[in-house]
Each structure stands twice: as structure tokens, then as C-alpha cells.
Amino acid sequence: MREGDLPATLGPYRLLRRIGQGGMAEVHLAVRYGASGFEKIVAIKLLRREHRGRADLERLLIAEARLGARFAHAGLVQVHELGLEGGIYFLCMDHVDGADLAALTRARPLPRVLALHIGEQVALTLAHVHTLGDERGPLGLVHRDLGPRNILLSRAGEVKLADFGIAKATALGDVTWGRLVKGTFAYLSPEQASGATVDARSDQFSLGVTLAELLVGTRPFDAAAEGPLPTLDNIRRAELPAGYLVGLPPELAALLRRCLARRPEDRHPDLAAVARGLAELRRGLPPAGPLELAAWVRAALVGDAPASSDAPATEHLP
């Protein structure tokens, strides 16, 4: 047996090594072999050892696979298969050759113009997700767990939004969520932190926290006291610390303030509006696109010293 008592293969996939894990699931690098020397590198997601066999969490993994089957967008990690082998459910997904935004920004300062580019791409992807529907109408999808760890950047300069494991489709009527607070607590919206009903505007708040962290270097609502409760209290109030955005251009600060408004109705109309605003703010700045992002990602992965003259958004994120 391998790490976590896993077999060497799951279905047609040979597991190579674990490349990440969270509280519920873990992800393994794997390869699928085919005829005439065919090989394809993929990512396999499955429940952590201590959670395997739990019907409630298996249902979440299955729901994630069903949602992933609906996705066909360059900014989303594609889900190719839901498998069951030896009593273990697993997802086969795209392998993104790179790392998550949190890990990369710990390794290398992120230029402000690239932070704006990443924010724009994530906003465009979320705008697509929020408008997905079927023959019955809009699904009402909300990611609910947006943050730097779920934004993947590839060596090719791609920006991919991952982990819809706790995404809520309002049209599916999944009552098992109840009023539970899900998601990484530092990036929750006030309505999530209060256990209230959420919609697409909640993801906008989470993106606002992520962008603010990239651009300022600290998260806006982190409390000095240890533990999540003081931070959750700050999030519920959604009062920015005095002078928090003072070092940013006024138009950028105004865009972030609106994303971070306590009341959902005071935020931008949708994520498409946020994407347009970020695109406008990049006018006149140095070029920032897949080529520039790819160079930064590759440098961050090998730990090179900063090469850009553009002011970094932050030194090292917590």
C-alpha cells in the first residue's frame, strides 16, 4: 500500500505522489496510459483516509463531480471523470502545472499589475459560473470558498479557479448545508460569517478580500487576537481599518471598497462589472497577460530574485 493506504492504481490511473490536501480531500498526481505509448498526466482527487466511507462527504465529492461536468471554461479546472474503485470515490481532473496563488506569493513578490490581471481573470470566470443554467433556468452557483489557495496559476500563464467542493447550487435545493459556515474563514463574506443566505455577491466579497491581500500585503479583517472568532466579528462589521487602502490609487481603492461593502446590495452589480473595472485600471500600466504571468510563475517556482521594476503588491503573504 502507498501513503494513506492507497493502492498504486485507481481504475485506469497510476498514482504517482500526493501534491496537495485540505481538510476533507487530497489530490494526487497521476498518469493514465493508453495504446501505443499514450500517456496523460492528470490530477486525482479523493477523500482523505480518515473520511473515506463517510456517506455525507462522499455525497459532496459526487456533487462536485456533477457540477464539474457542467463546466467548460478556460478559467476552470475541468473534471473528466467520477470513479469508484475498491470502495474509494475519486475525481479525475486537469493537472495544472504550477501552484496555487498563496504558495507562489510566499515565494516571490507579485507586481501590482499582475495582481490586477489575476483578479480580472478570476472575476470573469466567476461571472461565467454565476450565470450557468440548465433547461429549468439559472443554477445559482456560488463558489463559497474563494481565496488564494483555490486560484491556480500555471507555468503557461493560465489562471484557473479550483475546488468547487462546497459550491452551492441554489436550484439543487441541497438542504444539508443548513446554516453551517463553510469556506476558509478569513475570506468569508459578512453574510457567510453570520450564517445567512448567500448569493453571487458573496463571492465578490471574497474576491475583494483576496485582491486587497495581494495589493496591500495583509488581509483587511484579520484580528490581532488568535483564533477565527475575532476575525469573523470583524468580517461581520466589514469596517476597513483606518488608512488600510491609503497607498493605492483612488480608483482602485474605490473598486475594492465597493467589493468589500457589508451589505450585498451596496457591492458591484456583478463580477462582470468588477472585471471591467479592473481592466480599465490596467490601462496605461505595463503589459500584464499570460506571457508576463508565465514568467513570474516560473521564477516563483524556482525561487529566483524579483526581476520586475513594477512595485510589488506584497512581500510575503501569511
C-alpha positions as CSV (number, residue, x, y, z in Angstrom):
1,M,0.0,0.0,0.0
2,R,1.0,3.6,-0.6
3,E,0.7,6.7,1.6
4,G,-2.7,6.7,3.3
5,D,-3.2,3.0,2.5
6,L,-3.9,3.8,-1.2
7,P,-3.3,1.3,-3.9
8,A,-0.8,2.0,-6.7
9,T,-3.7,2.4,-9.1
10,L,-7.3,3.7,-9.0
11,G,-9.2,2.5,-12.1
12,P,-7.1,3.2,-15.1
13,Y,-4.9,5.8,-13.3
14,R,-1.5,5.1,-11.7
15,L,-0.9,7.3,-8.7
16,L,2.5,9.0,-8.6
17,R,2.5,11.2,-5.5
18,R,0.3,13.4,-3.4
19,I,0.5,17.0,-4.4
20,G,-1.9,18.7,-2.0
21,Q,-4.5,18.2,0.7
22,G,-7.2,20.1,2.6
23,G,-9.4,19.4,5.5
24,M,-11.7,17.0,3.5
25,A,-9.8,15.8,0.5
26,E,-6.4,15.2,-1.0
27,V,-5.0,15.5,-4.6
28,H,-2.6,13.1,-6.3
29,L,-0.6,13.4,-9.4
30,A,-1.4,10.5,-11.7
31,V,-0.9,9.2,-15.2
32,R,-3.3,7.4,-17.5
33,Y,-1.7,5.0,-20.0
34,G,-3.2,4.1,-23.3
35,A,-2.4,2.2,-26.5
36,S,0.8,2.8,-28.5
37,G,2.6,4.6,-25.6
38,F,-0.1,7.1,-24.9
39,E,0.3,8.9,-21.6
40,K,-1.6,11.7,-20.0
41,I,-0.8,13.4,-16.7
42,V,-3.9,14.2,-14.6
43,A,-4.9,15.0,-11.0
44,I,-6.9,12.6,-8.9
45,K,-9.0,14.0,-6.0
46,L,-10.3,11.8,-3.3
47,L,-11.3,11.9,0.3
48,R,-8.6,11.8,3.0
49,R,-8.1,8.4,4.6
50,E,-10.0,9.3,7.8
51,H,-13.0,10.5,5.8
52,R,-13.3,7.6,3.3
53,G,-16.6,5.7,3.7
54,R,-18.4,8.7,5.2
55,A,-21.6,8.9,3.1
56,D,-22.1,12.6,3.8
57,L,-18.7,13.6,2.4
58,E,-18.9,11.1,-0.4
59,R,-22.1,12.9,-1.5
60,L,-20.2,16.2,-1.5
61,L,-17.5,14.7,-3.7
62,I,-20.1,13.3,-6.1
63,A,-21.9,16.7,-6.2
64,E,-18.6,18.4,-7.0
65,A,-18.2,15.9,-9.9
66,R,-21.6,16.7,-11.2
67,L,-21.0,20.4,-11.0
68,G,-17.6,20.0,-12.7
69,A,-19.3,18.1,-15.6
70,R,-21.2,21.3,-16.4
71,F,-18.1,23.4,-16.6
72,A,-16.5,24.2,-20.0
73,H,-14.4,27.4,-19.5
74,A,-10.7,28.2,-19.8
75,G,-10.7,29.6,-16.3
76,L,-12.0,26.4,-14.6
77,V,-10.2,23.2,-13.7
78,Q,-12.0,20.6,-15.8
79,V,-13.4,17.4,-14.2
80,H,-13.2,14.5,-16.6
81,E,-14.5,11.5,-14.6
82,L,-16.0,10.3,-11.3
83,G,-14.7,6.9,-10.5
84,L,-15.3,4.2,-7.8
85,E,-12.6,1.7,-7.2
86,G,-12.3,-0.6,-4.1
87,G,-14.9,1.5,-2.3
88,I,-13.0,4.7,-2.9
89,Y,-14.7,7.5,-4.9
90,F,-12.3,9.8,-6.9
91,L,-12.4,12.6,-9.4
92,C,-10.1,12.8,-12.4
93,M,-9.3,16.4,-13.2
94,D,-6.9,18.6,-15.2
95,H,-3.4,18.8,-13.8
96,V,-2.4,22.4,-13.6
97,D,1.4,22.6,-14.0
98,G,2.1,25.3,-11.5
99,A,1.0,26.1,-8.0
100,D,-1.7,28.0,-6.1
101,L,-1.6,31.7,-5.6
102,A,-0.9,31.5,-1.9
103,A,2.2,29.4,-2.3
104,L,3.6,31.4,-5.2
105,T,3.2,34.8,-3.4
106,R,5.0,33.4,-0.4
107,A,7.9,32.6,-2.7
108,R,8.1,35.8,-4.8
109,P,6.6,39.3,-4.6
110,L,3.7,39.8,-7.0
111,P,3.7,43.0,-9.1
112,R,0.6,45.1,-8.8
113,V,-0.3,44.9,-12.5
114,L,-0.2,41.1,-12.3
115,A,-2.5,41.2,-9.2
116,L,-5.0,43.2,-11.3
117,H,-4.7,40.8,-14.2
118,I,-5.3,37.8,-11.9
119,G,-8.2,39.5,-10.3
120,E,-9.7,40.3,-13.7
121,Q,-9.4,36.7,-14.9
122,V,-11.0,35.3,-11.7
123,A,-13.8,37.8,-11.9
124,L,-14.5,36.8,-15.5
125,T,-14.5,33.1,-14.5
126,L,-16.9,33.7,-11.6
127,A,-19.2,35.8,-13.8
128,H,-19.5,32.8,-16.1
129,V,-20.1,30.4,-13.2
130,H,-22.8,32.6,-11.7
131,T,-24.8,32.7,-15.0
132,L,-24.7,28.9,-15.7
133,G,-28.1,27.3,-16.1
134,D,-29.9,24.4,-17.5
135,E,-33.3,23.8,-19.1
136,R,-35.0,24.7,-15.7
137,G,-33.2,28.1,-15.5
138,P,-30.2,29.6,-13.7
139,L,-28.4,27.2,-11.3
140,G,-27.5,30.0,-8.9
141,L,-24.0,28.7,-8.3
142,V,-21.9,30.3,-5.6
143,H,-18.3,29.1,-5.1
144,R,-18.3,29.9,-1.3
145,D,-14.6,29.1,-0.8
146,L,-12.8,31.6,-2.9
147,G,-9.3,32.5,-1.8
148,P,-5.6,32.4,-2.9
149,R,-5.4,28.6,-2.2
150,N,-8.1,28.0,-4.8
151,I,-6.6,30.1,-7.5
152,L,-4.1,28.1,-9.5
153,L,-1.5,29.6,-11.8
154,S,0.3,27.6,-14.4
155,R,3.7,27.8,-16.0
156,A,1.9,28.8,-19.2
157,G,0.3,31.8,-17.5
158,E,-3.2,30.3,-17.1
159,V,-5.4,31.4,-14.2
160,K,-7.6,28.6,-13.0
161,L,-10.3,28.6,-10.4
162,A,-10.4,25.3,-8.5
163,D,-12.3,23.4,-5.7
164,F,-16.0,23.7,-6.1
165,G,-16.3,21.1,-3.3
166,I,-18.5,23.3,-1.2
167,A,-20.1,25.3,-4.1
168,K,-23.8,25.7,-3.6
169,A,-26.3,25.4,-6.4
170,T,-29.4,27.1,-5.1
171,A,-31.5,25.4,-7.8
172,L,-30.5,22.0,-6.5
173,G,-32.1,22.7,-3.1
174,D,-29.4,21.0,-1.1
175,V,-30.8,21.4,2.4
176,T,-27.9,19.6,4.0
177,W,-25.9,22.8,4.1
178,G,-28.4,24.4,6.6
179,R,-26.8,27.4,8.2
180,L,-23.3,26.0,8.5
181,V,-20.4,28.3,7.9
182,K,-18.3,26.8,5.1
183,G,-15.2,28.1,3.5
184,T,-11.8,29.4,4.7
185,F,-12.9,31.8,7.4
186,A,-10.6,34.7,6.6
187,Y,-12.2,35.1,3.1
188,L,-15.8,34.7,4.1
189,S,-18.4,37.4,3.4
190,P,-20.4,39.0,6.2
191,E,-23.4,37.0,5.3
192,Q,-21.5,33.8,5.3
193,A,-19.9,34.7,8.7
194,S,-23.4,35.3,10.0
195,G,-24.9,32.0,8.6
196,A,-27.2,33.9,6.4
197,T,-28.3,33.1,2.8
198,V,-25.6,33.8,0.2
199,D,-25.7,34.5,-3.5
200,A,-23.1,35.5,-6.1
201,R,-22.4,38.8,-4.3
202,S,-20.7,36.7,-1.5
203,D,-18.0,35.5,-4.0
204,Q,-17.5,39.2,-4.9
205,F,-16.7,40.0,-1.3
206,S,-14.2,37.0,-1.1
207,L,-12.5,38.2,-4.3
208,G,-12.3,41.7,-2.7
209,V,-10.5,40.3,0.3
210,T,-8.1,38.3,-1.9
211,L,-7.3,41.3,-4.1
212,A,-6.8,43.5,-1.0
213,E,-4.4,41.0,0.4
214,L,-2.4,40.9,-2.8
215,L,-2.3,44.7,-3.2
216,V,-1.8,45.7,0.4
217,G,0.1,42.8,1.9
218,T,-2.4,42.0,4.7
219,R,-5.9,40.9,4.8
220,P,-8.4,43.7,5.8
221,F,-10.3,42.0,8.6
222,D,-7.7,39.8,10.3
223,A,-7.8,40.4,14.1
224,A,-4.8,40.6,16.4
225,A,-6.2,38.0,18.7
226,E,-5.7,34.4,17.8
227,G,-8.4,32.2,16.5
228,P,-11.2,32.7,14.0
229,L,-13.9,34.3,16.2
230,P,-12.3,37.8,16.4
231,T,-11.7,37.8,12.6
232,L,-15.3,36.7,12.0
233,D,-16.6,39.5,14.1
234,N,-14.5,42.0,12.0
235,I,-15.9,40.4,8.9
236,R,-19.5,40.8,10.1
237,R,-18.9,44.5,10.7
238,A,-16.9,44.9,7.4
239,E,-15.2,48.1,8.6
240,L,-11.9,48.6,6.9
241,P,-9.0,49.6,9.2
242,A,-8.2,53.3,9.1
243,G,-5.8,54.0,6.2
244,Y,-5.8,50.4,5.0
245,L,-6.1,51.4,1.3
246,V,-4.3,54.7,1.5
247,G,-1.4,53.5,-0.6
248,L,-3.5,52.5,-3.6
249,P,-4.7,54.7,-6.5
250,P,-8.1,56.3,-5.6
251,E,-9.9,54.4,-8.4
252,L,-8.5,51.1,-7.3
253,A,-9.3,51.8,-3.6
254,A,-12.9,52.7,-4.6
255,L,-13.3,49.5,-6.5
256,L,-12.1,47.5,-3.5
257,R,-14.3,49.4,-1.0
258,R,-17.4,48.6,-3.1
259,C,-16.4,44.9,-3.3
260,L,-16.0,44.9,0.5
261,A,-19.2,46.6,1.3
262,R,-21.0,44.9,4.3
263,R,-24.4,44.9,2.6
264,P,-24.5,42.8,-0.6
265,E,-26.8,45.4,-2.3
266,D,-24.0,48.0,-1.9
267,R,-21.5,46.0,-3.9
268,H,-20.9,46.0,-7.6
269,P,-23.8,44.7,-9.7
270,D,-21.9,41.5,-10.6
271,L,-18.5,40.1,-11.2
272,A,-18.6,41.2,-14.8
273,A,-18.6,44.8,-13.6
274,V,-15.7,44.1,-11.4
275,A,-13.8,42.5,-14.3
276,R,-14.5,45.6,-16.5
277,G,-13.3,47.9,-13.7
278,L,-10.1,46.0,-13.2
279,A,-9.4,46.0,-17.0
280,E,-9.9,49.8,-17.0
281,L,-7.5,50.2,-14.1
282,R,-4.8,48.4,-16.1
283,R,-4.9,50.8,-18.9
284,G,-1.6,52.7,-19.1
285,L,0.2,50.2,-16.8
286,P,3.0,47.8,-18.1
287,P,1.7,44.8,-20.1
288,A,0.3,42.0,-18.0
289,G,-1.1,38.9,-19.6
290,P,-0.3,35.2,-19.9
291,L,3.3,35.7,-21.1
292,E,4.1,38.0,-18.2
293,L,2.3,35.9,-15.7
294,A,4.0,32.7,-17.0
295,A,7.5,34.3,-16.5
296,W,6.5,35.3,-12.9
297,V,5.2,31.9,-12.1
298,R,8.3,30.1,-13.4
299,A,10.5,32.4,-11.4
300,A,8.5,31.9,-8.3
301,L,8.6,28.1,-8.7
302,V,12.4,28.2,-8.8
303,G,12.8,30.9,-6.2
304,D,14.5,33.5,-8.4
305,A,15.0,37.0,-7.1
306,P,12.4,39.6,-8.3
307,A,13.2,40.9,-11.8
308,S,10.3,43.3,-12.4
309,S,10.7,47.0,-11.8
310,D,7.0,47.3,-11.2
311,A,6.2,47.8,-7.5
312,P,5.4,44.5,-5.8
313,A,2.0,44.1,-4.3
314,T,3.3,42.4,-1.3
315,E,6.4,40.7,0.1
316,H,5.2,37.6,1.7
317,L,1.6,36.7,2.4
318,P,0.7,34.8,5.6
